[in-house]
């Protein structure tokens, strides 16, 4: 069994992406500008961001017993992501999301197979988590995520949670046991609002910290991120990028780059967030969730040109 520093537990999917001139009205037909499919999935994208920067990481999760499942596993291997516990589930379909991109902004329709194609509790290997430094999850499959988080906490493995809006809709009562075990919670804007029932993001972040989460980082899209701890709250602005092609995977890129900088490089919070914002800025200049994710050399070259902001 290969030892890794960062373990991702969650989803791997196919992203079918169409660029369109505008989102169609009911009964309207529009011609797509481009149409492509890419490997995707929030947790899988996170791991690719880590791996391209040089991090040792592995994916715990499932794909279908089909061509697309093989494609996703092969892509993981190409990206140097450990697939020891990436399982093909017989008789299940690999999830496929449909993504529509208009003027750089995306709309995503998620596959129902994201809930159906998953590992079982008995597939969860405790030692794989114990041997790692960080467990990262989206909590998409709550029973499995809860078990994995419990294993991590018992063995002093750090836990980071990516909270998106469709998961946050399950509510605080459903998710609180997992969320309160996070060392770092990284919700997007809508996720933070839904889980706290606060419209103001600075208040939402403070509520989450007051509940006992040490660090909350809310991703704000083109506005950067908001860091909140018991001691302070600060917004880290995004880098100015004019050539925005596709924002799909920008948050996943941020999360992966941040985790690598903070947990593996051992940088401080603000420097790690600037590093991660830069990775996201490079990502959004390419179509597809992972196409523009940088390697370390690309990212540092970009940051060297932004030195007065990064230092």
C-alpha positions as CSV (number, residue, x, y, z in Angstrom):
1,X,0.0,0.0,0.0
2,X,1.4,3.4,-1.1
3,X,1.7,6.0,1.6
4,X,0.5,9.5,0.7
5,X,0.4,12.9,2.4
6,X,-3.1,14.0,1.4
7,X,-6.1,11.7,0.9
8,X,-9.2,12.8,-0.9
9,X,-12.5,11.1,-0.2
10,X,-15.4,11.9,-2.5
11,X,-16.4,12.0,-6.2
12,X,-14.8,11.5,-9.6
13,X,-17.0,12.2,-12.6
14,X,-17.0,13.0,-16.3
15,X,-17.6,16.7,-17.2
16,X,-19.4,17.2,-20.5
17,X,-18.8,20.8,-21.2
18,X,-20.5,23.0,-23.8
19,X,-19.7,26.7,-24.4
20,X,-22.9,28.5,-25.4
21,X,-23.6,32.1,-26.4
22,X,-26.4,32.4,-23.8
23,X,-28.5,30.1,-21.6
24,X,-31.6,29.1,-23.6
25,X,-35.1,30.1,-22.6
26,X,-37.8,27.4,-22.4
27,X,-38.3,25.8,-25.8
28,X,-35.4,27.7,-27.2
29,X,-32.5,25.9,-29.0
30,X,-29.0,27.3,-29.2
31,X,-25.9,26.2,-31.1
32,X,-23.0,25.3,-28.9
33,X,-19.7,27.1,-29.6
34,X,-17.6,24.1,-28.4
35,X,-18.3,20.7,-26.9
36,X,-15.8,18.6,-25.0
37,X,-15.6,16.1,-22.2
38,X,-13.0,16.2,-19.4
39,X,-12.2,14.2,-16.2
40,X,-13.8,16.0,-13.3
41,X,-15.4,15.8,-9.8
42,X,-14.8,18.1,-6.9
43,X,-12.6,15.8,-4.9
44,X,-10.8,14.4,-7.9
45,X,-10.1,17.9,-9.2
46,X,-8.7,18.9,-5.7
47,X,-6.2,16.0,-5.9
48,X,-5.1,16.9,-9.4
49,X,-4.3,20.4,-8.2
50,X,-2.2,18.9,-5.3
51,X,-0.4,16.4,-7.5
52,X,0.5,18.9,-10.2
53,X,2.2,21.0,-7.5
54,X,4.2,18.0,-6.3
55,X,2.1,16.7,-3.5
56,X,1.7,12.9,-2.8
57,X,-2.0,12.1,-2.7
58,X,-4.5,9.4,-3.3
59,X,-8.2,9.1,-4.1
60,X,-10.7,7.1,-2.0
61,X,-13.9,6.6,-4.0
62,X,-15.7,4.8,-6.8
63,X,-16.3,4.9,-10.5
64,X,-18.6,2.8,-12.7
65,X,-17.8,-0.4,-14.4
66,X,-17.6,1.2,-17.8
67,X,-15.4,3.0,-20.3
68,X,-15.6,6.3,-18.4
69,X,-14.5,4.6,-15.2
70,X,-11.4,3.3,-16.8
71,X,-10.8,6.7,-18.3
72,X,-10.9,8.4,-14.9
73,X,-8.6,5.8,-13.3
74,X,-6.1,6.1,-16.1
75,X,-6.2,9.9,-15.8
76,X,-5.5,9.7,-12.1
77,X,-2.5,7.5,-12.8
78,X,-1.3,9.9,-15.4
79,X,-1.5,12.7,-12.8
80,X,0.5,10.6,-10.3
81,X,-2.5,10.1,-8.0
82,X,-2.6,6.8,-6.1
83,X,-5.6,4.7,-7.1
84,X,-5.2,1.8,-4.6
85,X,-8.6,2.6,-3.2
86,X,-10.3,3.9,-6.3
87,X,-12.8,1.1,-6.9
88,X,-14.8,0.1,-10.0
89,X,-18.3,-0.8,-8.9
90,X,-19.8,-3.6,-10.9
91,X,-23.1,-2.7,-12.5
92,X,-22.8,1.0,-11.6
93,X,-22.4,3.9,-14.0
94,X,-19.7,6.5,-13.8
95,X,-21.3,9.9,-13.1
96,X,-21.5,12.4,-15.9
97,X,-22.1,16.1,-15.2
98,X,-23.4,18.5,-17.8
99,X,-21.7,21.9,-17.7
100,X,-22.7,25.0,-19.7
101,X,-20.3,27.8,-19.9
102,X,-21.4,31.3,-20.9
103,X,-19.0,34.2,-20.9
104,X,-16.6,32.3,-18.6
105,X,-19.3,31.5,-16.0
106,X,-20.6,27.9,-15.5
107,X,-23.9,26.2,-14.8
108,X,-23.6,22.6,-13.6
109,X,-26.2,19.8,-13.8
110,X,-25.0,17.0,-11.5
111,X,-25.5,13.3,-12.3
112,X,-27.8,11.2,-10.1
113,X,-25.0,8.5,-10.2
114,X,-22.9,10.7,-7.9
115,X,-25.1,9.4,-5.1
116,X,-25.3,5.8,-6.4
117,X,-21.8,5.0,-7.5
118,X,-19.8,5.0,-4.2
119,X,-17.7,2.8,-2.0
120,X,-19.1,0.8,0.9
121,X,-18.1,1.3,4.6
122,X,-16.3,-2.0,4.3
123,X,-14.2,-0.6,1.5
124,X,-12.7,2.1,3.7
125,X,-9.1,1.2,4.6
126,X,-8.3,2.8,8.0
127,X,-4.5,2.4,7.7
128,X,-4.5,4.4,4.4
129,X,-6.0,7.4,6.3
130,X,-3.9,6.9,9.4
131,X,-0.7,6.9,7.4
132,X,-1.6,10.3,5.7
133,X,-1.3,13.8,7.0
134,X,-4.5,15.3,5.7
135,X,-8.0,13.9,4.9
136,X,-10.0,16.1,2.5
137,X,-13.7,15.5,1.8
138,X,-16.8,17.1,0.4
139,X,-19.1,14.9,2.6
140,X,-21.1,13.9,-0.5
141,X,-21.6,10.4,1.0
142,X,-22.2,11.3,4.7
143,X,-22.0,7.8,6.3
144,X,-18.7,7.1,4.6
145,X,-17.3,10.6,5.2
146,X,-18.3,10.5,8.9
147,X,-16.5,7.2,9.4
148,X,-13.4,8.5,7.6
149,X,-13.3,11.7,9.6
150,X,-13.6,9.8,12.9
151,X,-10.7,7.6,11.9
152,X,-8.6,10.7,11.0
153,X,-9.4,12.5,14.3
154,X,-8.5,9.5,16.4
155,X,-5.2,9.4,14.8
156,X,-4.2,13.1,14.6
157,X,-4.7,13.3,10.9
158,X,-5.8,16.8,9.9
159,X,-9.3,17.2,8.3
160,X,-10.3,19.7,5.7
161,X,-13.9,19.9,4.4
162,X,-15.1,21.5,1.2
163,X,-18.7,22.6,1.7
164,X,-20.6,23.4,-1.4
165,X,-24.2,24.6,-1.5
166,X,-25.9,21.4,-2.6
167,X,-24.4,19.6,0.5
168,X,-25.0,22.6,2.8
169,X,-28.8,22.3,1.9
170,X,-28.8,19.1,4.1
171,X,-28.6,21.5,7.1
172,X,-26.6,22.0,10.2
173,X,-28.3,19.2,12.2
174,X,-27.3,16.6,9.5
175,X,-23.8,17.8,9.0
176,X,-22.6,19.3,12.3
177,X,-20.9,16.3,13.7
178,X,-18.6,16.1,10.6
179,X,-18.1,19.9,10.2
180,X,-17.2,20.4,13.9
181,X,-14.3,17.9,13.4
182,X,-12.8,20.0,10.6
183,X,-9.5,21.6,11.2
184,X,-10.3,23.8,8.2
185,X,-13.7,24.4,6.7
186,X,-13.7,25.8,3.1
187,X,-17.3,26.7,2.1
188,X,-18.2,28.6,-1.0
189,X,-20.4,31.6,-0.6
190,X,-23.8,29.9,-0.9
191,X,-22.6,27.0,1.3
192,X,-21.6,29.4,4.1
193,X,-24.9,31.2,3.9
194,X,-27.0,28.0,3.8
195,X,-25.3,26.2,6.7
196,X,-25.4,29.3,9.0
197,X,-28.6,31.0,7.7
198,X,-26.7,34.3,7.6
199,X,-26.6,36.4,4.4
200,X,-23.6,38.4,5.4
201,X,-20.5,36.3,4.8
202,X,-18.4,37.9,7.5
203,X,-21.1,37.0,10.0
204,X,-21.5,33.5,8.6
205,X,-17.8,32.9,9.0
206,X,-17.8,34.2,12.6
207,X,-20.7,31.9,13.5
208,X,-18.8,28.9,12.2
209,X,-15.7,29.8,14.2
210,X,-17.7,30.4,17.3
211,X,-19.2,26.9,17.0
212,X,-15.6,25.6,17.3
213,X,-14.1,25.4,13.8
214,X,-10.5,26.7,14.1
215,X,-10.2,28.1,10.6
216,X,-12.9,29.0,8.1
217,X,-12.0,30.1,4.6
218,X,-14.9,31.2,2.4
219,X,-14.2,31.2,-1.3
220,X,-15.6,34.3,-3.0
221,X,-15.0,33.7,-6.7
222,X,-13.6,36.8,-8.4
223,X,-13.4,38.5,-5.0
224,X,-10.9,36.1,-3.6
225,X,-11.3,34.5,-0.2
226,X,-12.3,35.4,3.4
227,X,-10.2,34.0,6.2
228,X,-11.7,33.8,9.7
229,X,-10.2,32.5,12.9
230,X,-10.7,33.3,16.6
231,X,-8.1,36.0,16.3
232,X,-8.9,37.8,13.1
233,X,-10.8,38.1,9.9
234,X,-9.3,39.2,6.6
235,X,-10.1,39.1,2.9
236,X,-7.4,38.0,0.5
237,X,-8.2,39.4,-3.0
238,X,-8.1,37.4,-6.1
239,X,-5.5,38.1,-8.8
240,X,-6.8,40.3,-11.7
241,X,-7.3,38.0,-14.7
242,X,-8.9,39.4,-17.8
243,X,-8.9,36.3,-20.0
244,X,-11.5,34.3,-18.1
245,X,-12.5,31.3,-20.1
246,X,-14.1,28.8,-17.6
247,X,-14.5,29.0,-13.8
248,X,-15.3,25.3,-13.5
249,X,-12.8,23.8,-11.0
250,X,-11.5,27.2,-9.7
251,X,-12.6,26.4,-6.2
252,X,-11.1,22.9,-6.4
253,X,-7.9,24.4,-7.6
254,X,-7.8,26.8,-4.8
255,X,-8.4,24.1,-2.2
256,X,-5.8,21.8,-3.6
257,X,-3.1,24.5,-3.9
258,X,-4.0,25.9,-0.4
259,X,-3.8,22.4,1.2
260,X,-0.4,21.8,-0.4
261,X,1.0,25.2,0.7
262,X,-0.5,25.1,4.2
263,X,-0.1,21.5,5.2
264,X,2.9,20.4,3.2
265,X,5.0,23.5,2.6
266,X,4.0,24.7,6.1
267,X,3.3,28.3,5.0
268,X,1.1,30.6,7.0
269,X,-2.6,31.1,6.2
270,X,-2.3,34.3,4.2
271,X,0.6,33.3,2.1
272,X,-1.1,29.9,1.4
273,X,-4.2,31.7,0.3
274,X,-2.3,34.0,-2.1
275,X,-0.6,30.9,-3.5
276,X,-3.9,29.2,-4.0
277,X,-5.6,32.3,-5.5
278,X,-2.8,32.4,-8.0
279,X,-3.4,28.7,-8.9
280,X,-7.1,29.5,-9.4
281,X,-6.3,32.5,-11.6
282,X,-4.2,30.4,-13.9
283,X,-6.9,27.7,-14.0
284,X,-9.8,29.9,-15.2
285,X,-7.9,30.9,-18.3
286,X,-8.5,27.4,-19.8
287,X,-11.6,25.4,-20.6
288,X,-12.3,22.4,-18.4
289,X,-11.9,21.9,-14.6
290,X,-8.3,20.8,-14.7
291,X,-6.8,22.0,-18.0
292,X,-5.4,25.2,-16.7
293,X,-4.3,23.8,-13.3
294,X,-0.6,24.8,-12.9
295,X,2.5,22.9,-11.9
296,X,4.9,24.4,-9.4
297,X,7.1,26.1,-12.0
298,X,4.1,27.8,-13.8
299,X,2.6,28.9,-10.5
300,X,5.9,30.4,-9.1
301,X,6.6,32.2,-12.4
302,X,3.1,33.8,-12.2
303,X,3.7,34.8,-8.6
304,X,7.2,36.2,-9.4
305,X,5.4,38.6,-11.7
306,X,3.0,39.5,-8.9
307,X,5.8,39.7,-6.2
308,X,4.5,42.9,-4.5
309,X,1.1,41.2,-3.9
310,X,2.5,37.8,-2.9
311,X,5.2,38.9,-0.4
